[in-house]
Amino acid sequence: DYRSLIIVISNLERDEFTQACENSNLNPISYGNGVPARAAVDKFKNGDGDALIGTAASCGQGIDLPKLIAPIIFFWRPGYDNPNDPASQFERDRFSNQYWALQNWRVMQKLLQVRGRNVRNPDDLGFTILVSKQFEAFAETALPEWLLPAYVKDKTFEECVSEVVNILSSI
């Protein structure tokens, strides 16, 4: 019963999630096929849809979803660069043993951006569920100190969703 933002990395994942939501009788809002990302975000902010599904590049930054517009954010996985990409190969050659530190720093910055869509200060209410176990390597380090008490890493996906629903239903 709560609207959410689902952040994925690729357009293929976005399309697959949109289809999965439609198959589950949810009403997803997304972009593509002539619909710009900004238009999809505006529709969602105006109350359309159960979930806004977008990539980290298009919906992971620059949008504001305060006041329970999307109290739950699901961030599917970190978006590490493709190691076969020429830019990645250049960075691996250039930075050698610091390459993975650079990659982790980038995904940490992306995590902070995604998390900031519904929580921008200690007075805001919002939840970010990091779905992939890959986040455990850096999520705690990436969070500002005021959010550390809220970070939980030893729960299953189902336990996280259940706890979030319980908290939201008590408001």
C-alpha positions as CSV (number, residue, x, y, z in Angstrom):
1,D,0.0,0.0,0.0
2,Y,3.0,2.3,0.0
3,R,4.4,3.9,-3.1
4,S,8.1,3.3,-3.9
5,L,11.0,4.2,-6.0
6,I,12.9,1.3,-7.6
7,I,16.4,2.1,-8.8
8,V,18.2,-0.3,-11.2
9,I,21.3,0.2,-13.2
10,S,20.5,-0.6,-16.8
11,N,17.6,0.2,-19.1
12,L,17.2,-3.6,-19.6
13,E,16.7,-4.0,-15.8
14,R,14.2,-1.1,-15.8
15,D,12.2,-2.7,-18.6
16,E,12.2,-6.1,-16.8
17,F,11.1,-4.6,-13.5
18,T,8.4,-2.6,-15.2
19,Q,7.1,-5.8,-16.8
20,A,7.3,-7.7,-13.5
21,C,5.3,-5.0,-11.8
22,E,2.7,-5.1,-14.5
23,N,2.5,-8.9,-14.2
24,S,1.9,-8.5,-10.4
25,N,-1.0,-6.2,-10.9
26,L,1.0,-3.2,-9.7
27,N,0.8,0.1,-11.6
28,P,4.4,1.1,-12.4
29,I,5.5,4.4,-13.8
30,S,8.6,4.5,-16.0
31,Y,10.0,6.2,-19.0
32,G,11.1,5.1,-22.5
33,N,9.2,4.5,-25.7
34,G,8.9,8.3,-26.2
35,V,8.2,9.1,-22.5
36,P,11.0,11.3,-21.1
37,A,12.3,10.5,-17.5
38,R,11.2,13.9,-16.3
39,A,7.6,13.4,-17.5
40,A,7.5,10.0,-15.7
41,V,8.8,11.5,-12.5
42,D,6.3,14.3,-12.7
43,K,3.4,11.9,-13.2
44,F,4.5,9.9,-10.2
45,K,4.9,13.0,-8.0
46,N,1.3,13.9,-9.0
47,G,0.0,10.6,-7.6
48,D,0.0,8.3,-10.6
49,G,1.4,4.8,-10.2
50,D,2.4,2.5,-7.3
51,A,6.1,2.5,-8.1
52,L,8.5,4.7,-10.1
53,I,11.0,2.5,-11.8
54,G,14.2,4.1,-13.1
55,T,17.9,3.8,-13.6
56,A,20.4,5.3,-11.2
57,A,21.4,7.7,-14.0
58,S,17.9,9.1,-14.6
59,C,16.2,8.8,-11.2
60,G,19.0,8.3,-8.7
61,Q,19.7,12.0,-8.5
62,G,18.1,15.3,-9.1
63,I,14.6,14.4,-8.0
64,D,12.9,15.2,-4.7
65,L,10.3,12.8,-3.3
66,P,9.6,14.2,0.2
67,K,6.6,13.8,2.5
68,L,5.9,10.2,1.8
69,I,5.6,10.5,-2.0
70,A,7.9,7.4,-2.1
71,P,8.7,6.5,1.4
72,I,10.4,3.3,0.3
73,I,13.3,3.1,-2.1
74,F,14.6,-0.2,-3.4
75,F,18.1,0.0,-4.8
76,W,18.7,-3.1,-6.8
77,R,22.5,-3.3,-7.1
78,P,25.6,-1.2,-7.3
79,G,26.5,0.0,-10.8
80,Y,30.2,-0.9,-11.2
81,D,31.7,0.1,-14.6
82,N,31.9,-2.6,-17.2
83,P,35.5,-3.9,-17.0
84,N,35.6,-4.4,-20.8
85,D,34.8,-0.8,-21.4
86,P,37.8,1.1,-22.9
87,A,37.5,3.8,-20.1
88,S,37.6,1.0,-17.5
89,Q,40.7,-0.6,-19.1
90,F,42.4,2.8,-19.2
91,E,41.6,3.4,-15.5
92,R,42.8,-0.1,-14.6
93,D,46.1,0.6,-16.4
94,R,46.4,4.2,-15.0
95,F,45.4,3.5,-11.4
96,S,46.4,-0.2,-11.1
97,N,46.0,-1.1,-7.4
98,Q,43.6,1.9,-6.8
99,Y,41.2,0.9,-9.5
100,W,38.7,-0.8,-7.2
101,A,39.0,1.9,-4.6
102,L,37.9,4.3,-7.4
103,Q,35.0,2.0,-8.4
104,N,33.8,1.7,-4.8
105,W,34.0,5.5,-4.3
106,R,31.8,6.0,-7.4
107,V,29.2,3.5,-6.3
108,M,29.2,5.0,-2.8
109,Q,28.5,8.4,-4.3
110,K,25.6,6.9,-6.3
111,L,24.2,5.2,-3.1
112,L,24.3,8.6,-1.3
113,Q,22.4,10.2,-4.2
114,V,19.8,7.4,-4.4
115,R,19.3,7.5,-0.6
116,G,18.8,11.3,-0.8
117,R,15.7,11.1,-2.9
118,N,13.4,10.8,0.1
119,V,15.7,11.6,3.1
120,R,17.6,14.8,3.0
121,N,17.8,15.7,6.7
122,P,17.2,14.1,10.1
123,D,13.5,15.3,10.1
124,D,12.6,13.4,6.9
125,L,11.1,9.9,6.9
126,G,12.1,7.4,4.3
127,F,13.6,4.0,3.9
128,T,16.1,2.7,1.4
129,I,16.4,-1.1,1.0
130,L,19.6,-2.2,-0.6
131,V,18.8,-5.4,-2.3
132,S,22.2,-6.7,-3.3
133,K,24.6,-8.1,-0.8
134,Q,27.3,-6.2,-2.7
135,F,26.3,-3.1,-0.9
136,E,27.5,-4.5,2.5
137,A,31.1,-3.8,1.4
138,F,30.7,0.0,1.6
139,A,27.2,1.1,2.6
140,E,27.9,1.7,6.2
141,T,31.1,3.7,5.3
142,A,29.1,5.8,2.8
143,L,26.4,7.0,5.1
144,P,26.5,10.3,7.0
145,E,27.0,9.9,10.8
146,W,23.4,11.0,11.6
147,L,22.1,8.0,9.5
148,L,24.3,5.3,11.0
149,P,21.9,4.4,13.8
150,A,19.2,3.6,11.2
151,Y,21.5,1.3,9.1
152,V,20.6,-2.3,9.5
153,K,22.5,-5.0,7.6
154,D,21.6,-8.3,9.2
155,K,18.0,-8.8,7.9
156,T,16.5,-10.6,5.0
157,F,14.7,-8.7,2.3
158,E,11.3,-9.9,3.6
159,E,12.3,-8.8,7.2
160,C,13.2,-5.3,5.9
161,V,10.0,-4.9,4.0
162,S,7.9,-6.1,6.9
163,E,9.7,-3.7,9.4
164,V,9.2,-0.8,7.0
165,V,5.5,-1.5,6.5
166,N,5.1,-1.8,10.3
167,I,6.8,1.5,10.9
168,L,4.8,3.3,8.1
169,S,1.5,1.8,9.3
170,S,2.1,3.2,12.8
171,I,2.4,6.8,11.5
